[in-house]
């Protein structure tokens, strides 16, 4: 069994024709969900019956880390101010890449004197998200 390391996880953003390596992530959480129907019947066993609905998968990414450049910070700032979806890629070393169009719903910036600027953000998918495994 190989343990997948959480360090060296990175986030990239694609806007227009530009690619912005945004950040090295210190923490991330990717939640994938799909709607389901919850039903029981009088003739049933009394147990709840759940069925996956034919709905698209939704991705919710929460991440925090450090910007790799001032240009990366500016690109993220512009994306949240313009309220337009942008394509993001979450790179997991040794595993692969999750990629799709996301809206930035939350962006928090923080910093201390003589220390790096850090951020935390929340992204909600705007369209299907894909996974590309490493060979």
DAURDA-V202207 format. One line per field, one symbol per residue. psi: psi as a letter, one per 30 degrees, with the letter a starting at -180 (. if undefined). A space follows every 10 residues. Layout:
psi: ???
//
This chain:
psi: kkkkkflgkl kkkkkbgkkj jelkkfkljk kklkllkjll lefaffkkjk kklillkkkj kklkakkfle eeeeeeeeee efhkklklkj jjkfdakkkl kkkjfkkkkl llkhllkllk lkkkkfakkl kjkk.
//
